[in-house]
Structure formats: structure tokens, C-alpha cells
Amino acid sequence: MSSFSDSLQCMDQLMREAQVPTILITSKQIPDFSTRAPVATKEMIVTALSQMSRVSNVFRYVDYEVDLVRQDTVQNLTNILLNNNQIQLQRPSLYFSGAISYVDQNVLNNRGNVGTSATRLETGYSRNRTATVVALELHLGDFRTRTLIPGMDSANEVIIGNGGEGLDLAGRIGEYGWQFNVGKDYAQGSGAAVRTLVELAVIELAGKWAKVPYWQCLTLEQTHPNFQRQLRDWYEEGVEGVHQGLVKQSLVSKGYMPKTLASDVNPTVVFRQALARFQSDQGMVVTGVVDFPTYERALRDFVSLDDKGSLVRYGWRTVTPDPVPVAWNDPLPLPSSQQAYGHKPTSRTLNLQIENIMNGRTQFEVGEQIFLSAKVSRNSYVACYLANANGSVIRLIPNAITNAYVTASQAIRLPDWMSPNPGYVIETAGAGTEGLMCVATDEDVSQLLSEPLRSPAFTPLQGMTGLAEVVKAYESSLKTKPFSHTTVEWKVAPRRPAAAGQGKSP
């Protein structure tokens, strides 16, 4: 394990998602001309490449040693078989070249000592801190021409810290004397420092060569200008296969298209329509093609971090859509959410919030007004239902003012508190628990719902008590059609009596 173990596994998964083909690679010796970091840097490169290829099988290392001093039994047998034409070596395509460029010792030197002296007791305390900087330059070369590839370079530094603390006590009690020393030393050696540099450089160079967003695996910010320029350069170089492969994997994981298609389905059309739906949900211009904004947006959430900034997931969150074998006649993606997409997307989230002035408030009194908002992660048809403490349920939207179709970038206000004349208000009715539930679907399902659910807005749903029965009615009406629903609840207490002299005016 090292500080970049998770990042190497992340790169392995990213290479697999991009379907990067297997390539043969080797390395020169990586010398240290300062002789202050005597470590096996080349072997560290081999280990890093191996960890990056466990699943993707991207890199196969060509192990051949020409230095007579370093040749062993395997190398000697290889030479014999080569001379007898009984073995054939494949020529690598790439090779690593570089060196530990410098080791600057004692760039920081901080020492301190303090002591006391008394008749019967003497104390002393000392502390020291030193720092050494190690730098590694690594390049990627084309083996066929023995030229270093422009832009395939990495230059990084790491600081090695050393320190120590000591405490001395000496004293005399009567005729007897006692003393003891307490010390603590720590050191971060050059070996671990060089391994960190090697793994960082291998990730950087492999990512640049494969043209995949390697900085995500290093938990670096996707929107950094340097990385945005790198993405733009890759996109303009026209590596369409890699672009589409990564974007397709992202769409599959998000539920926009199935992983496998029926035999009578045109995969190109399915991909374009799924891409159009993704673009629409993201508020982009719907083109159905992988342009740069779509490419950058689709790759943005490959990794997930915890509160401490550590990798907790690499790979897109997977959602399993249900494939539907349909016939495709229209060759162009339609900018409408009512079209058939060859699947039933399920990766939708609904976010409901109470928007009263005191955020996070969940306690109200009878007669208070409540303001809420609803936001959906994908373009959807949304219906919202309000239940009072007695279980009576009414539909708020859609209504005569607000339609059902909601875009991913739109927040619905319930009621519209920005309007001087909102169509309705939400006011707590009685003590107990009240709640609001919103349901989202990909298409307009109003005609498929049971009779109570088709009641006019703001009228009680006959035969239904509570929001749980609304969910059951949707399940019964839509059968296999997917839908998403989210509920927010709040407590209602009886109104507190007004203080003396503060009653209402007539």
C-alpha cells in the first residue's frame, strides 16, 4: 500500500472504461546522480504499471536486461534461446526515460534547546527538524524512433521530513541521585518518497498517453483551467473512439441507455437519443453528438470523495435500466421527453425543501403558511400531493396554472412565493404530521392513473388516506413503468394562546 494505491486502481478502472488497447512498454534505468537516494526506481515503475493494468490489461512490460552485471538465469536462458531462434521478443511501443534530478538536503533546518538548573533538579529539552527535497523527471518515449514524445513529461518534487525530540532530567534526593532520558525520533526515508514520485509520474504519463482524465484519480479539481485545456486539446485531436467509449459508459451507468440492446435496435440511434436526453437534462444544446461540453460533463463524476478528500469510489454510479425492444424509424434524436429511448431510466432524484425563512425548520403552529420547493435531476413530468394531519390528500400540481413538465434546471416553488398573486397557499390545518410528496415520470402518465388520481387539483382524492396510498395507486396504475417519489414531512402543534394585551384586533 502507498499513498497512490487507490489512484492506481482508479486509473485501471478508467482505462478499462475507455477500452484502451493493450500496449507493450519497457523502461530505461532511472539513475540517481546525487547518490543520495539509492532505490530501485525502475522496479517501482514496473510495480506501478502492473497495479494499473490488473483489470484493464493496458500495459505489458517487456523484461529484457542488456547490462551484463544485472543479467540473471532467466536472462541467460533468454539469450541462448534467442541465438537459437527458439524464442521471439516482441518490440515494445513505449518506454520510460528519466532520472532522479536532484536531492537537496537540509533545505529546512530548525533546532531548539532549553534547560533549567536548580539545587536538586536539572532539566533539558531539545528539538530538531530537517527537510530534504527529492525531484523526479520522467518522460515517455516512442521505442520505434527512440524519440521522447512531446508533452509526455512529468516533473514532481516531494519533501522528506526528519525530526527528533529529547528530554533530560537529573536530580538528587538526599544522598541518592537519579536521572533518565526520554527521546522520540522519526524519519521519512527516501524510498517511500521516491515511490510516491514514481506512482504520481506513471499516473500522469499514462493518463496523458491514453487521453483520459487522470486528474480525477488524483482527486484534483476537474474544472481547473489547466485540465480544461488538456481536455480541449484531446478533444480537438479527434480521438473519437475513446471519447465515445467513455461517454457511452457514463450514459449506461446513469441509466440513459441499456448496456445490452435487442437485436432489432440500431445502437447508433440509441446512443444519439440517449445523448440527447442527457444534454437536455444538463441544460445544454441538444445535438445528439459528443461535443466538448458533453464530453467534459459526462466525465465529471467518475470519482467520489469523502469529507476528508479521500477516494471512496471510482467508476460511475451504476443504474440498471430495463431494456425495451422497440423498432427505430426516426434517425434523429428528438428534443422531447416523450420519445421512446429503448429503456426505462431509473436514475432520477427528487429534492424537496422547506423554504421558510428559518431553513431546516420542521415545527409549525396551526395556521402558519409553509413554502416549499421541488427540484428534479432529469427532465420529468412531476405531480405533487399534500396530505394534512387527518390523512386527507389533494394534488397541488399540475393545476390550471402550473403544468406537469419540469426541466432539470428548474426549481418549482410551492406555492410561487415570488408571485404577488399566487394561485394557492399552503397553510397548516390541524395538529399532527403533515407532508408533501412529489412523483416524477419520464412521460405524461395522467391518462394511465386510476380515477381518484385524476381528480381535479385542490380537491380531496376520494378513497385515499395518506401519501402511502398514493404511492400504491401509482404502482398499481403504472405497473412496470418506473417512477420516482420523495416525501417531506413537518410537525404541526396547536396555536399558542396570545399573551395578555396582544389579542387580535377586531
GUVO-375318 format. One line per 2 residues: number of its first residue (from 1); their letters; for each residue x, y, z of C-alpha. Coordinates in nm, 2 decimals, always signed. Layout:
BEGIN
NUM) a) X,Y,Z  ...
***
This chain:
BEGIN
1) ms) +0.00,+0.00,+0.00  +0.12,+0.35,-0.08
3) sf) -0.04,+0.70,-0.09  -0.14,+0.64,-0.45
5) sd) -0.27,+0.28,-0.43  -0.63,+0.39,-0.47
7) sl) -0.53,+0.62,-0.76  -0.36,+0.34,-0.94
9) qc) -0.67,+0.12,-0.91  -0.88,+0.42,-1.02
11) md) -0.66,+0.46,-1.33  -0.70,+0.08,-1.40
13) ql) -1.08,+0.12,-1.40  -1.07,+0.44,-1.61
15) mr) -0.85,+0.27,-1.87  -1.10,-0.02,-1.88
17) ea) -1.40,+0.21,-1.92  -1.22,+0.39,-2.21
19) qv) -1.14,+0.05,-2.37  -0.77,+0.14,-2.41
21) pt) -0.59,-0.14,-2.61  -0.30,-0.34,-2.46
23) il) +0.04,-0.20,-2.54  +0.40,-0.32,-2.47
25) it) +0.62,-0.09,-2.27  +0.96,-0.10,-2.11
27) sk) +1.19,+0.13,-1.92  +1.55,+0.25,-1.90
29) qi) +1.73,+0.25,-1.58  +1.64,+0.56,-1.37
31) pd) +1.97,+0.68,-1.23  +2.03,+0.90,-0.92
33) fs) +2.34,+1.11,-0.99  +2.33,+1.26,-0.65
35) tr) +2.38,+0.90,-0.50  +2.16,+1.02,-0.21
37) ap) +1.85,+0.81,-0.30  +1.98,+0.46,-0.37
39) va) +1.65,+0.30,-0.45  +1.53,+0.06,-0.73
41) tk) +1.33,+0.32,-0.92  +1.29,+0.11,-1.23
43) em) +1.13,-0.17,-1.03  +0.89,+0.08,-0.88
45) iv) +0.78,+0.18,-1.23  +0.71,-0.19,-1.31
47) ta) +0.50,-0.23,-1.00  +0.30,+0.08,-1.07
49) ls) +0.23,-0.03,-1.43  +0.13,-0.37,-1.30
51) qm) -0.12,-0.22,-1.05  -0.26,+0.00,-1.32
53) sr) -0.32,-0.30,-1.55  -0.48,-0.56,-1.33
55) vs) -0.83,-0.52,-1.48  -0.77,-0.32,-1.80
57) nv) -0.46,-0.52,-1.91  -0.34,-0.19,-2.07
59) fr) +0.04,-0.22,-2.01  +0.25,-0.54,-2.06
61) yv) +0.61,-0.48,-1.95  +0.89,-0.62,-2.17
63) dy) +1.15,-0.75,-1.93  +1.49,-0.77,-2.10
65) ev) +1.82,-0.67,-1.94  +2.12,-0.58,-2.15
67) dl) +2.35,-0.50,-1.87  +2.58,-0.80,-1.82
69) vr) +2.62,-0.72,-1.45  +2.24,-0.74,-1.39
71) qd) +2.17,-1.04,-1.60  +2.04,-1.35,-1.42
73) tv) +1.94,-1.71,-1.50  +1.63,-1.61,-1.69
75) qn) +1.82,-1.35,-1.89  +2.09,-1.60,-1.98
77) lt) +1.83,-1.86,-2.09  +1.66,-1.59,-2.30
79) ni) +1.99,-1.51,-2.47  +2.05,-1.88,-2.56
81) ll) +1.70,-1.93,-2.70  +1.72,-1.60,-2.89
83) nn) +2.05,-1.71,-3.05  +1.89,-2.05,-3.15
85) nq) +1.58,-1.88,-3.29  +1.37,-2.07,-3.04
87) iq) +1.22,-1.75,-2.88  +1.10,-1.43,-3.02
89) lq) +1.07,-1.10,-2.84  +0.80,-0.85,-2.93
91) rp) +0.92,-0.50,-2.98  +0.77,-0.25,-2.72
93) sl) +0.59,+0.06,-2.84  +0.67,+0.29,-2.55
95) yf) +0.95,+0.33,-2.29  +1.01,+0.53,-1.98
97) sg) +1.32,+0.75,-1.95  +1.43,+0.99,-1.68
99) ai) +1.63,+1.03,-1.36  +1.61,+1.15,-1.00
101) sy) +1.71,+1.50,-1.10  +1.83,+1.63,-0.76
103) vd) +1.82,+1.57,-0.39  +1.86,+1.89,-0.19
105) qn) +1.93,+1.81,+0.18  +1.87,+2.03,+0.48
107) vl) +1.66,+2.29,+0.29  +1.50,+2.35,+0.62
109) nn) +1.69,+2.32,+0.95  +1.52,+2.41,+1.27
111) rg) +1.68,+2.34,+1.61  +1.59,+2.44,+1.96
113) nv) +1.72,+2.37,+2.31  +1.61,+2.48,+2.65
115) gt) +1.72,+2.39,+3.00  +1.68,+2.47,+3.37
117) sa) +1.91,+2.43,+3.66  +1.82,+2.42,+4.04
119) tr) +1.98,+2.29,+4.36  +1.83,+1.95,+4.34
121) le) +1.69,+1.92,+3.98  +1.82,+1.99,+3.63
123) tg) +1.61,+1.96,+3.31  +1.68,+1.99,+2.94
125) ys) +1.47,+1.97,+2.63  +1.58,+1.97,+2.26
127) rn) +1.40,+1.95,+1.93  +1.52,+1.95,+1.57
129) rt) +1.35,+1.95,+1.23  +1.51,+1.90,+0.89
131) at) +1.37,+1.87,+0.54  +1.51,+1.73,+0.22
133) vv) +1.36,+1.78,-0.13  +1.37,+1.49,-0.39
135) al) +1.28,+1.56,-0.75  +1.20,+1.31,-1.03
137) el) +1.19,+1.38,-1.40  +1.02,+1.11,-1.61
139) hl) +0.94,+1.10,-1.98  +0.76,+0.87,-2.22
141) gd) +0.94,+0.78,-2.55  +0.85,+0.62,-2.88
143) fr) +1.05,+0.30,-2.89  +1.04,+0.27,-3.27
145) tr) +1.21,+0.60,-3.33  +1.38,+0.64,-2.99
147) tl) +1.24,+0.99,-2.95  +1.08,+1.14,-2.65
149) ip) +0.71,+1.23,-2.72  +0.64,+1.60,-2.68
151) gm) +0.42,+1.68,-2.39  +0.47,+1.33,-2.23
153) ds) +0.67,+1.45,-1.94  +0.64,+1.47,-1.57
155) an) +0.84,+1.67,-1.31  +0.74,+1.65,-0.95
157) ev) +0.90,+1.70,-0.61  +0.85,+1.56,-0.26
159) ii) +0.97,+1.67,+0.08  +1.13,+1.43,+0.32
161) gn) +1.09,+1.53,+0.68  +1.32,+1.42,+0.97
163) gg) +1.29,+1.52,+1.33  +1.37,+1.43,+1.69
165) eg) +1.28,+1.53,+2.04  +1.46,+1.47,+2.36
167) ld) +1.40,+1.53,+2.74  +1.67,+1.50,+3.00
169) la) +1.61,+1.51,+3.38  +1.87,+1.49,+3.65
171) gr) +1.82,+1.54,+4.03  +1.93,+1.45,+4.38
173) ig) +1.73,+1.33,+4.67  +1.93,+1.33,+4.99
175) ey) +2.23,+1.10,+4.93  +2.08,+0.93,+4.63
177) gw) +2.08,+1.05,+4.27  +1.85,+0.96,+3.98
179) qf) +1.83,+1.05,+3.61  +1.66,+0.94,+3.29
181) nv) +1.63,+1.03,+2.93  +1.32,+1.04,+2.71
183) gk) +1.37,+1.06,+2.33  +1.15,+1.04,+2.02
185) dy) +1.28,+1.03,+1.67  +1.10,+0.99,+1.33
187) aq) +1.22,+0.98,+0.98  +1.05,+0.95,+0.64
189) gs) +1.30,+0.78,+0.42  +1.39,+0.84,+0.06
191) ga) +1.25,+0.51,-0.05  +0.89,+0.60,+0.03
193) av) +0.94,+0.95,-0.12  +1.07,+0.81,-0.45
195) rt) +0.78,+0.56,-0.47  +0.54,+0.84,-0.43
197) lv) +0.70,+1.04,-0.71  +0.71,+0.73,-0.94
199) el) +0.35,+0.64,-0.89  +0.24,+1.00,-0.94
201) av) +0.45,+1.03,-1.26  +0.33,+0.70,-1.40
203) ie) -0.03,+0.80,-1.34  +0.03,+1.14,-1.51
205) la) +0.21,+1.00,-1.81  -0.02,+0.70,-1.86
207) gk) -0.32,+0.94,-1.84  -0.17,+1.18,-2.10
209) wa) -0.08,+0.89,-2.33  -0.43,+0.73,-2.31
211) kv) -0.60,+1.07,-2.32  -0.82,+1.00,-2.02
213) py) -0.89,+1.25,-1.73  -0.63,+1.11,-1.49
215) wq) -0.65,+1.41,-1.26  -0.98,+1.27,-1.13
217) cl) -0.80,+0.97,-0.99  -0.56,+1.22,-0.81
219) tl) -0.87,+1.39,-0.67  -0.77,+1.71,-0.84
221) eq) -1.04,+1.96,-0.94  -1.20,+1.88,-1.28
223) th) -1.27,+2.24,-1.36  -0.91,+2.36,-1.31
225) pn) -0.81,+2.57,-1.62  -0.50,+2.35,-1.69
227) fq) -0.71,+2.03,-1.70  -0.98,+2.20,-1.91
229) rq) -0.71,+2.30,-2.16  -0.59,+1.94,-2.16
231) lr) -0.94,+1.81,-2.22  -0.99,+2.06,-2.50
233) dw) -0.66,+1.95,-2.67  -0.75,+1.58,-2.65
235) ye) -1.10,+1.65,-2.79  -0.96,+1.86,-3.08
237) eg) -0.71,+1.58,-3.17  -1.01,+1.38,-3.27
239) ve) -0.98,+1.06,-3.07  -1.34,+0.99,-3.13
241) gv) -1.34,+0.62,-3.03  -1.20,+0.70,-2.68
243) hq) -1.44,+0.99,-2.64  -1.75,+0.80,-2.74
245) gl) -1.64,+0.49,-2.53  -1.61,+0.69,-2.21
247) vk) -1.93,+0.89,-2.28  -2.12,+0.57,-2.36
249) qs) -2.01,+0.41,-2.04  -2.12,+0.72,-1.85
251) lv) -2.46,+0.72,-2.01  -2.51,+0.35,-1.94
253) sk) -2.42,+0.40,-1.57  -2.66,+0.69,-1.54
255) gy) -2.95,+0.49,-1.69  -2.98,+0.68,-2.01
257) mp) -2.92,+0.37,-2.22  -2.90,-0.01,-2.16
259) kt) -2.58,-0.20,-2.15  -2.72,-0.45,-2.40
261) la) -2.96,-0.39,-2.68  -3.22,-0.60,-2.86
263) sd) -3.11,-0.73,-3.20  -3.36,-0.51,-3.39
265) vn) -3.23,-0.19,-3.23  -2.99,+0.04,-3.41
267) pt) -2.71,+0.11,-3.15  -2.61,+0.44,-3.32
269) vv) -2.96,+0.58,-3.29  -2.99,+0.46,-2.93
271) fr) -2.67,+0.63,-2.84  -2.77,+0.96,-3.01
273) qa) -3.11,+0.96,-2.84  -2.96,+0.88,-2.50
275) la) -2.70,+1.15,-2.55  -2.98,+1.40,-2.65
277) rf) -3.17,+1.32,-2.33  -2.85,+1.37,-2.12
279) qs) -2.78,+1.70,-2.29  -3.14,+1.82,-2.23
281) dq) -3.12,+1.72,-1.86  -2.79,+1.91,-1.82
283) gm) -2.94,+2.23,-1.98  -2.71,+2.21,-2.29
285) vv) -2.79,+2.25,-2.65  -2.95,+1.92,-2.77
287) tg) -2.74,+1.79,-3.06  -2.72,+1.42,-3.01
289) vv) -2.34,+1.42,-3.08  -2.04,+1.42,-2.85
291) df) -1.93,+1.78,-2.85  -1.68,+1.92,-2.60
293) pt) -1.93,+2.04,-2.33  -2.10,+1.70,-2.34
295) ye) -1.77,+1.52,-2.32  -1.65,+1.72,-2.02
297) ra) -1.98,+1.70,-1.84  -2.02,+1.32,-1.88
299) lr) -1.67,+1.26,-1.73  -1.71,+1.49,-1.44
301) df) -1.84,+1.25,-1.18  -1.61,+0.94,-1.23
303) vs) -1.48,+0.95,-0.87  -1.64,+1.03,-0.54
305) ld) -1.46,+1.18,-0.23  -1.54,+1.17,+0.14
307) dk) -1.53,+1.47,+0.37  -1.15,+1.43,+0.41
309) gs) -1.09,+1.44,+0.04  -1.00,+1.07,+0.01
311) lv) -1.12,+0.85,-0.28  -1.43,+0.64,-0.17
313) ry) -1.55,+0.54,-0.52  -1.41,+0.52,-0.87
315) gw) -1.63,+0.44,-1.16  -1.97,+0.59,-1.24
317) rt) -2.25,+0.50,-1.01  -2.44,+0.23,-1.19
319) vt) -2.81,+0.22,-1.25  -2.97,-0.08,-1.42
321) pd) -3.23,+0.02,-1.68  -3.48,-0.22,-1.82
323) pv) -3.42,-0.27,-2.19  -3.73,-0.25,-2.41
325) pv) -3.71,-0.40,-2.77  -3.86,-0.13,-2.99
327) aw) -3.83,-0.05,-3.36  -3.64,+0.26,-3.45
329) nd) -3.75,+0.46,-3.75  -3.65,+0.81,-3.68
331) pl) -3.28,+0.86,-3.74  -3.25,+1.18,-3.55
333) pl) -3.28,+1.25,-3.17  -3.60,+1.43,-3.07
335) ps) -3.56,+1.71,-2.82  -3.87,+1.58,-2.63
337) sq) -3.90,+1.37,-2.32  -4.19,+1.18,-2.47
339) qa) -3.99,+0.98,-2.72  -3.90,+0.62,-2.68
341) yg) -3.55,+0.56,-2.56  -3.53,+0.18,-2.57
343) hk) -3.52,+0.16,-2.19  -3.69,+0.28,-1.88
345) pt) -3.45,+0.52,-1.70  -3.44,+0.50,-1.32
347) sr) -3.15,+0.72,-1.22  -3.36,+1.02,-1.12
349) tl) -3.36,+1.21,-0.79  -3.62,+1.44,-0.64
351) nl) -3.52,+1.71,-0.39  -3.79,+1.86,-0.17
353) qi) -3.70,+2.15,+0.07  -3.90,+2.36,+0.32
355) en) -3.81,+2.71,+0.22  -3.95,+2.92,+0.51
357) im) -3.72,+3.19,+0.64  -3.57,+2.97,+0.91
359) ng) -3.40,+2.69,+0.70  -3.43,+2.34,+0.83
361) rt) -3.75,+2.42,+1.03  -3.98,+2.12,+1.07
363) qf) -4.21,+2.25,+1.35  -4.50,+2.48,+1.28
365) ev) -4.82,+2.60,+1.45  -5.17,+2.57,+1.33
367) ge) -5.25,+2.85,+1.07  -4.89,+2.91,+0.96
369) qi) -4.80,+2.92,+0.60  -4.54,+2.68,+0.46
371) fl) -4.33,+2.74,+0.15  -4.16,+2.45,-0.03
373) sa) -3.95,+2.39,-0.34  -3.91,+2.08,-0.56
375) kv) -3.62,+2.01,-0.80  -3.57,+1.70,-1.02
377) sr) -3.24,+1.58,-1.16  -3.38,+1.50,-1.50
379) ns) -3.64,+1.64,-1.73  -3.96,+1.49,-1.60
381) yv) -4.34,+1.51,-1.56  -4.40,+1.60,-1.19
383) ac) -4.71,+1.58,-0.97  -4.71,+1.69,-0.61
385) yl) -4.96,+1.59,-0.34  -5.03,+1.75,+0.00
387) an) -5.16,+1.55,+0.30  -5.29,+1.70,+0.62
389) an) -5.28,+1.55,+0.97  -5.61,+1.37,+0.92
391) gs) -5.48,+1.19,+0.61  -5.68,+1.39,+0.35
393) vi) -5.48,+1.43,+0.03  -5.51,+1.68,-0.25
395) rl) -5.30,+1.74,-0.57  -5.12,+2.07,-0.59
397) ip) -4.96,+2.03,-0.93  -5.03,+2.00,-1.21
399) na) -5.31,+2.25,-1.20  -5.46,+2.52,-1.42
401) it) -5.16,+2.75,-1.36  -4.86,+2.51,-1.34
403) na) -4.82,+2.23,-1.59  -4.66,+1.89,-1.52
405) yv) -4.34,+1.91,-1.73  -4.04,+2.03,-1.54
407) ta) -3.68,+2.07,-1.67  -3.38,+1.95,-1.48
409) sq) -3.26,+2.31,-1.42  -3.59,+2.44,-1.29
411) ai) -3.70,+2.46,-0.93  -4.07,+2.46,-0.86
413) rl) -4.19,+2.69,-0.59  -4.49,+2.55,-0.39
415) pd) -4.66,+2.79,-0.38  -4.49,+3.05,-0.60
417) wm) -4.39,+3.30,-0.33  -4.22,+3.52,-0.59
419) sp) -4.56,+3.60,-0.75  -4.77,+3.88,-0.60
421) np) -5.08,+3.68,-0.66  -5.00,+3.31,-0.61
423) gy) -5.27,+3.06,-0.72  -5.29,+2.90,-0.38
425) vi) -5.13,+2.90,-0.04  -5.02,+2.61,+0.19
427) et) -5.15,+2.66,+0.55  -5.12,+2.42,+0.83
429) ag) -5.47,+2.29,+0.92  -5.45,+2.08,+1.24
431) ag) -5.22,+1.94,+1.50  -5.02,+1.63,+1.39
433) te) -4.80,+1.54,+1.10  -4.85,+1.69,+0.75
435) gl) -4.65,+1.61,+0.44  -4.58,+1.68,+0.07
437) mc) -4.49,+1.41,-0.18  -4.38,+1.47,-0.54
439) va) -4.38,+1.20,-0.81  -4.17,+1.22,-1.13
441) td) -4.20,+1.01,-1.45  -4.04,+1.02,-1.79
443) ed) -4.36,+1.07,-1.98  -4.71,+1.21,-1.92
445) vs) -4.89,+0.92,-1.74  -5.20,+1.11,-1.64
447) ql) -5.43,+0.90,-1.86  -5.29,+0.58,-1.71
449) ls) -5.37,+0.67,-1.35  -5.67,+0.54,-1.16
451) ep) -5.98,+0.75,-1.13  -5.90,+0.91,-0.78
453) lr) -5.56,+1.03,-0.90  -5.72,+1.20,-1.20
455) sp) -5.94,+1.42,-0.97  -5.91,+1.80,-1.03
457) af) -5.63,+1.99,-0.84  -5.71,+2.11,-0.49
459) tp) -5.99,+1.86,-0.44  -5.96,+1.56,-0.19
461) lq) -5.87,+1.23,-0.35  -6.16,+1.00,-0.29
463) gm) -6.09,+0.68,-0.10  -5.73,+0.77,-0.02
465) tg) -5.59,+0.84,+0.32  -5.23,+0.94,+0.35
467) la) -4.95,+0.96,+0.09  -4.86,+0.60,+0.12
469) ev) -5.18,+0.51,-0.06  -5.10,+0.75,-0.34
471) vk) -4.77,+0.56,-0.40  -4.96,+0.23,-0.40
473) ay) -5.21,+0.37,-0.65  -4.92,+0.48,-0.88
475) es) -4.77,+0.13,-0.86  -5.10,-0.03,-0.95
477) sl) -5.17,+0.21,-1.23  -4.82,+0.22,-1.40
479) kt) -4.74,-0.15,-1.34  -4.39,-0.19,-1.49
481) kp) -4.34,+0.18,-1.58  -4.08,+0.34,-1.34
483) fs) -4.14,+0.65,-1.13  -3.96,+0.84,-0.86
485) ht) -4.11,+0.98,-0.55  -3.99,+1.18,-0.25
487) tv) -4.17,+1.30,+0.07  -4.10,+1.58,+0.32
489) ew) -4.30,+1.60,+0.64  -4.34,+1.86,+0.92
491) kv) -4.50,+1.86,+1.27  -4.79,+2.09,+1.34
493) ap) -4.86,+2.20,+1.70  -5.17,+2.37,+1.84
495) rr) -5.16,+2.75,+1.82  -5.02,+2.90,+2.14
497) pa) -5.25,+3.14,+2.32  -5.18,+3.50,+2.27
499) aa) -5.02,+3.69,+2.56  -5.24,+3.93,+2.76
501) gq) -5.29,+4.26,+2.57  -5.17,+4.11,+2.24
503) gk) -5.50,+3.96,+2.11  -5.61,+4.02,+1.76
505) sp) -5.78,+4.34,+1.67  -6.15,+4.32,+1.57
***
